[in-house]
Amino acid sequence: MTDHDSFAEVEAELAGRGFTRMVFELDRIQSVLDLLGDPQRAYPAIHLTGTNGKTSTARMIDSLLRAFGLHTGRYTSPHLETVRERISLDGEPVSEERFTATYREVEPLARLVDERSAEPLTYFDMTTALAFATFADAPVDVAVVEVGLGGAEDSTNVIQAGVAVITPIGLDHTEWLGDTVEDIALHKAGIIHKGATVISAAQEEEAARPILERCAEVGATIAREGSEFGVLRRAVAVGGQVLTLQGLGGVYEEVFVPLHGAHQAQNAAVALAAVEAFLGAGARRQLDVETVREGFAAASSPGRLERVRSAPTILLDGAHNPQGMAATVTALQEEFAFSKLVAVLGVLADKDAASLLELLEPVVDQVVVTRNSSPRAMPARELAALAAEVFGPDRVEVAEEMPDAIEAAVALAEEDVPGELSGVGVLITGSVVTVADARRLLKR
């Protein structure tokens, strides 16, 4: 049996736990980690929560830490092409061989816990245990860990990190986290533990309150975007932007970040402050500016306004809630001068599709609605009905399958455009699953 066959078997076993099954309680993951000898205690961690920007910020933190010579473990979700992307060592997804070997160590212990529990471990519980075991085994100098959903009861919260990062909080996953920004912030603030340093992006008033209360309750120190750190200046540049950042330790000028949009500048400011806090920079000590520049220049965030083709330009963007889509639309207007833009949209049934369509309408000429490969996908016809209300029926096309949707969008983009296709674009968006489906077809 090849490594690839064994890995495929492991993937199938993991999927058997129910990819979307959610059970929020920490007893099961804690039991497995106890049996493994508490691998999550073997290294310090930076823990991230928030509604939007977690993965991009985690990737920037990882890139900065590596520039400073540290061995990193990074745990993010969801993945685009392979579950191995969720567990990275020194910036690279773990190999099939390593993933399989770790799984074979953890799985018998997971089975023991399953037998004793009312509910078996979820897919996410398992990948979390695998990540923590992989990082201890490597070993890493630091783990950068993104929550799956929420904070307080998310399986990653057994890490009790010294640095807690909170990206902007908005309404998403309301069925699990509550209907108000305040309720959601309360859940997310649960990753703040005794004595931690908290790095928070600028938040709406009702999100800021529970975060500050939690800090007071557990004796955590908070640094907030806009008071202790932030983006001082940004200029659009070829392939990204050049920033001047106010860090905890001073001003960092001429920082090139190869990612698009004001939201990525904000993520960069948050990432820098988190790394400063972790490395002990502050009022009297600034990090080496050249190393910071090097770390940011090497950052990437697949599926976040990622260009995968040119002539016509095809961009992939995983925006799936109104806050994320608003950031994407602003970046499109500021940084891409399209004379014609066609969107391919596929969303999950529990998302606010009408708001996503309303945000896209002013910047998109036509929309091709489709269905992504998730079992939770909204049917194309249902999405088309919503789209027709926002765009008018003449600007909406329906393609049930992703390959047909991309083909239709490219044809629409190129229609009536004399000669030069440089100002023509296709944006594929609405869900990380939509982006993953398109990426598989386009990155071949």
C-alpha positions in Angstrom: 0.0 0.0 0.0 1.4 3.4 -1.0 1.6 6.4 1.3 -1.1 8.0 -0.8 -3.4 5.0 -0.4 -3.0 5.0 3.4 -3.6 8.8 3.4 -6.8 8.3 1.3 -8.0 5.7 3.8 -7.3 8.1 6.7 -9.2 10.9 4.9 -12.2 8.5 4.5 -12.1 7.6 8.2 -12.0 11.2 9.2 -14.9 12.1 6.8 -16.9 9.3 8.5 -17.0 11.4 11.6 -19.2 13.8 9.8 -17.5 16.8 8.2 -20.2 19.3 9.4 -21.2 17.6 12.6 -20.9 20.1 15.5 -20.7 19.2 19.2 -19.4 22.0 21.4 -17.8 20.7 24.6 -14.2 20.3 25.6 -14.3 17.0 27.6 -13.7 14.7 24.6 -10.7 16.6 23.1 -9.3 17.1 26.6 -9.5 13.3 27.2 -7.7 12.4 24.0 -5.0 15.0 24.7 -4.6 13.6 28.3 -4.1 10.1 26.8 -1.5 11.6 24.4 0.4 13.3 27.3 -0.9 16.8 26.7 1.0 17.7 23.5 -0.6 21.2 23.5 1.5 22.0 26.6 4.8 21.4 24.8 5.0 24.9 23.1 3.7 28.4 23.5 0.8 29.5 21.3 -0.9 32.4 19.6 -4.6 31.7 19.4 -6.9 33.5 16.9 -10.7 34.1 16.8 -13.0 36.6 15.1 -15.5 36.6 12.3 -13.4 37.5 9.3 -9.7 37.6 8.6 -8.6 34.8 10.9 -6.8 32.6 8.3 -5.1 35.5 6.5 -3.9 36.9 9.9 -2.7 33.5 11.0 -0.7 33.1 7.8 0.9 36.5 8.2 1.8 35.8 11.9 3.3 32.4 10.7 5.3 34.2 8.0 6.6 36.8 10.5 7.6 34.3 13.1 9.5 32.3 10.5 11.4 35.4 9.4 12.6 35.7 13.0 14.0 32.2 12.8 11.3 30.3 14.7 9.9 26.8 13.8 6.2 27.2 13.5 3.1 25.0 13.5 0.0 26.5 12.1 -3.6 25.2 12.4 -6.3 26.8 10.3 -9.6 25.8 8.7 -11.4 25.1 6.5 -9.0 23.7 3.8 -9.2 24.4 0.0 -7.8 21.2 -1.5 -6.5 18.8 1.2 -7.0 18.4 4.9 -3.2 18.5 5.2 -3.4 22.3 4.7 -5.0 22.6 8.1 -1.8 21.5 9.8 1.4 23.3 8.5 4.9 23.0 9.7 7.2 25.9 8.9 4.6 27.3 6.5 4.1 24.0 4.5 1.2 21.6 4.8 2.4 18.3 6.5 3.2 15.4 4.2 0.7 12.6 3.6 3.1 10.3 5.3 3.4 12.4 8.5 -0.4 13.0 8.6 -1.1 9.3 8.3 1.5 8.3 10.9 0.1 10.8 13.4 -3.4 9.7 12.7 -2.5 6.1 13.4 -1.1 7.1 16.8 -4.1 9.2 17.8 -6.9 7.1 16.4 -6.9 4.2 18.9 -7.0 6.7 21.8 -9.8 8.5 20.1 -11.7 5.2 19.8 -11.3 4.7 23.6 -12.7 8.2 24.2 -15.6 7.6 21.7 -16.6 4.4 23.6 -16.8 6.4 26.9 -18.6 9.4 25.5 -22.3 10.1 24.6 -21.1 11.6 21.3 -18.0 10.5 19.3 -15.2 13.0 18.6 -16.1 15.3 15.7 -14.0 15.7 12.5 -12.7 19.0 13.9 -11.9 17.4 17.3 -9.8 14.9 15.5 -7.9 17.3 13.3 -7.2 19.5 16.3 -5.7 16.6 18.3 -3.7 15.7 15.2 -2.4 19.2 14.9 -1.3 19.4 18.6 0.4 16.0 18.4 2.1 17.0 15.1 3.4 20.2 16.6 4.8 18.5 19.8 6.4 15.8 17.7 8.1 18.2 15.2 8.9 20.0 17.6 7.8 23.6 16.9 8.9 26.7 18.8 5.4 28.2 18.6 1.9 27.2 17.4 -0.4 29.6 15.6 -3.9 28.2 16.1 -7.2 29.4 14.6 -10.5 28.5 16.3 -12.9 26.5 14.2 -16.1 28.3 15.4 -16.7 30.6 18.3 -14.1 30.4 21.0 -15.1 29.3 24.5 -16.2 25.8 23.6 -14.2 25.4 20.4 -11.9 22.3 20.6 -8.8 24.5 20.1 -9.5 26.3 23.4 -7.7 23.6 25.4 -4.5 25.5 24.3 -4.9 28.4 26.8 -2.5 30.6 24.7 -0.4 33.4 26.1 -1.4 35.6 23.2 -5.0 35.8 22.1 -5.9 37.6 18.8 -9.4 38.8 18.0 -10.1 39.8 14.4 -13.2 41.9 13.5 -16.4 40.4 14.9 -19.7 40.5 12.9 -22.8 38.4 12.6 -22.1 34.9 11.3 -22.9 31.3 12.5 -25.8 32.8 14.4 -27.4 29.4 14.8 -24.5 28.4 17.0 -23.3 31.6 18.6 -26.3 33.8 19.1 -28.2 36.5 17.2 -26.3 39.6 18.4 -22.8 40.8 17.9 -22.6 41.0 21.7 -23.5 37.2 22.1 -21.0 36.3 19.4 -18.2 38.4 21.0 -19.0 36.8 24.4 -18.3 33.3 22.9 -15.1 34.5 21.1 -13.8 36.2 24.2 -13.7 32.7 25.8 -10.2 32.2 24.3 -8.8 34.8 26.7 -7.2 33.1 29.6 -5.6 34.2 32.9 -2.7 36.6 32.3 -2.9 36.5 28.5 -2.0 39.4 26.2 -5.0 40.2 23.9 -4.5 41.8 20.5 -7.9 43.1 19.2 -8.8 44.6 15.8 -11.1 47.6 15.9 -14.5 46.3 17.1 -18.1 47.6 17.1 -19.0 48.9 20.6 -21.2 45.9 21.4 -18.3 43.5 20.5 -15.8 45.5 22.5 -17.7 45.4 25.7 -17.6 41.6 26.4 -13.9 41.5 25.3 -13.0 44.1 27.8 -15.1 42.5 30.6 -13.4 39.2 29.9 -9.9 40.8 30.1 -10.8 42.4 33.5 -12.2 39.1 34.8 -9.1 37.0 34.0 -6.4 39.7 34.4 -5.5 39.9 30.7 -3.8 42.9 29.1 -5.3 44.2 25.9 -3.8 46.2 23.0 -6.4 47.6 20.6 -6.2 48.7 17.0 -6.6 52.4 16.8 -5.0 53.1 20.2 -1.9 50.9 20.7 -1.4 49.9 17.1 -2.8 50.2 13.6 -2.4 51.1 9.9 -1.0 54.7 9.6 -0.8 54.7 5.8 -1.4 52.4 2.9 -0.8 52.7 -0.8 -1.8 50.4 -3.6 1.2 48.7 -5.2 1.6 46.2 -8.0 0.5 42.8 -6.6 -0.5 44.2 -3.2 0.1 47.2 -1.0 2.8 49.2 0.8 2.0 50.0 4.5 3.2 52.1 7.3 2.3 50.3 10.5 2.2 51.6 14.0 3.3 48.6 16.1 3.4 48.1 19.9 7.2 48.8 19.6 7.2 51.7 17.2 6.6 52.6 13.5 7.4 50.2 10.7 7.6 51.9 7.3 7.7 50.6 3.7 6.2 47.3 4.5 5.1 45.5 1.3 2.2 43.0 1.7 1.4 40.9 -1.4 -2.4 40.9 -0.5 -5.2 43.2 -1.7 -7.6 45.4 0.3 -7.8 47.6 3.3 -9.0 44.6 5.3 -5.6 42.9 4.6 -3.8 46.0 5.8 -5.8 45.7 9.0 -5.0 42.0 9.3 -1.3 42.9 8.8 -1.4 45.4 11.7 -3.0 42.8 13.9 -0.5 40.2 12.9 2.4 42.5 13.6 1.1 43.4 17.1 0.6 39.7 17.9 4.2 38.8 16.9 5.5 41.8 18.9 3.5 40.7 21.9 4.8 37.2 21.5 8.5 38.2 21.1 8.3 40.7 23.9 8.5 43.9 21.9 6.8 47.0 23.3 7.3 50.6 24.4 11.0 50.2 24.8 11.8 47.6 22.2 11.0 47.5 18.5 11.4 44.4 16.3 14.0 44.5 13.5 12.2 46.4 10.7 14.0 44.6 7.9 13.0 41.2 9.3 9.4 42.4 9.6 9.5 43.5 5.9 10.9 40.1 4.9 8.1 38.3 6.8 5.3 40.2 5.3 6.7 40.0 1.7 6.6 36.2 2.0 3.0 36.1 3.2 0.3 34.5 1.1 -3.4 33.8 1.5 -4.9 31.4 -1.1 -8.5 32.1 -2.0 -8.4 35.7 -0.8 -8.6 37.9 -3.9 -6.2 35.4 -5.4 -5.5 35.8 -9.1 -5.4 32.4 -10.8 -5.7 33.4 -14.5 -5.1 36.5 -16.6 -6.8 37.6 -19.9 -9.5 37.6 -18.6 -8.3 38.0 -15.0 -10.0 35.4 -12.7 -10.0 36.2 -9.0 -11.0 33.8 -6.3 -12.4 35.2 -3.0 -13.8 33.2 -0.1 -16.1 36.0 1.2 -19.2 34.4 2.6 -20.8 36.9 5.0 -21.8 40.6 4.5 -18.8 41.9 6.4 -16.4 39.9 4.3 -18.1 40.7 1.0 -18.1 44.4 1.9 -14.3 44.3 2.3 -13.9 42.4 -1.0 -16.0 44.9 -2.9 -14.1 47.8 -1.5 -10.8 46.2 -2.5 -12.2 45.5 -6.0 -13.1 49.2 -6.4 -9.8 50.5 -5.1 -7.3 48.1 -6.6 -8.7 46.6 -9.7 -9.9 48.9 -12.5 -12.2 46.4 -14.3 -14.1 47.8 -17.3 -16.3 44.7 -17.1 -16.6 42.2 -14.2 -18.7 39.0 -14.0 -19.2 37.2 -10.8 -19.7 33.5 -10.2 -21.6 33.0 -6.9 -22.2 29.8 -4.9 -23.3 30.1 -1.3 -24.2 27.8 1.6 -27.9 27.6 2.4 -27.5 29.1 5.9 -25.8 32.3 4.7 -27.3 35.8 4.0 -27.2 35.4 0.2 -29.5 38.4 -0.4 -27.0 40.8 1.4 -24.1 39.2 -0.5 -25.9 39.9 -3.8 -26.8 43.5 -2.8 -23.1 44.2 -2.0 -21.9 42.7 -5.3 -24.6 44.4 -7.5 -23.0 47.9 -7.9 -19.5 46.5 -8.9 -20.6 43.5 -11.1 -22.1 43.6 -14.6 -23.6 40.1 -14.5 -23.7 37.2 -12.1 -23.7 33.5 -12.9 -25.2 31.6 -10.0 -24.2 28.0 -9.3 -24.2 25.4 -6.6 -20.9 24.4 -4.8 -20.0 20.8 -3.7 -21.1 21.2 -0.1 -24.1 19.2 1.1 -25.2 22.5 2.7 -25.1 24.4 -0.6 -28.0 26.6 -1.6 -29.7 25.1 -4.8 -28.7 27.2 -7.9 -32.4 27.9 -8.7 -33.1 29.3 -5.3 -30.0 31.5 -5.5 -31.1 32.6 -9.0 -34.5 33.8 -7.7 -32.7 36.0 -5.1 -30.2 37.2 -7.7 -33.0 38.2 -10.1 -34.6 40.3 -7.4 -31.4 42.2 -6.9 -29.8 42.3 -10.4 -32.9 42.0 -12.5 -33.4 38.8 -14.5 -31.4 40.0 -17.6 -28.2 40.1 -15.6 -28.5 36.6 -14.1 -27.4 33.3 -15.5 -27.7 29.9 -13.9 -25.2 27.0 -14.3 -25.8 24.0 -12.0 -22.1 22.8 -12.2 -19.0 24.8 -11.4 -17.1 24.1 -14.7 -20.2 25.4 -16.7 -20.5 28.4 -14.4 -16.8 29.4 -15.0 -17.1 28.8 -18.7 -20.3 30.9 -18.9 -18.7 33.7 -16.8 -15.6 33.9 -19.0 -17.8 34.0 -22.2 -19.9 36.8 -20.7 -16.8 38.7 -19.6 -15.3 38.5 -23.1 -18.6 39.4 -24.9 -18.7 42.7 -26.7 -15.1 43.5 -25.6 -13.0 44.6 -28.6 -9.5 43.1 -28.7 -7.8 43.8 -25.4 -9.0 41.7 -22.4 -6.9 43.4 -19.8 -9.8 45.3 -18.2 -12.0 42.3 -18.0 -12.5 40.1 -15.0 -14.3 37.1 -13.4 -14.8 37.0 -9.6 -15.6 33.6 -8.1 -17.0 34.0 -4.6 -19.6 33.4 -1.9 -18.1 30.5 0.0 -14.7 28.9 0.7 -16.2 25.7 -0.8 -17.0 27.6 -4.0 -13.4 28.9 -4.1 -12.0 25.4 -3.5 -14.2 23.9 -6.2 -13.0 26.6 -8.7 -9.4 26.4 -7.6 -9.3 22.6 -8.3 -10.4 23.3 -11.9 -8.3 26.4 -12.5 -5.0 25.6 -10.8 -4.3 22.5 -12.9 
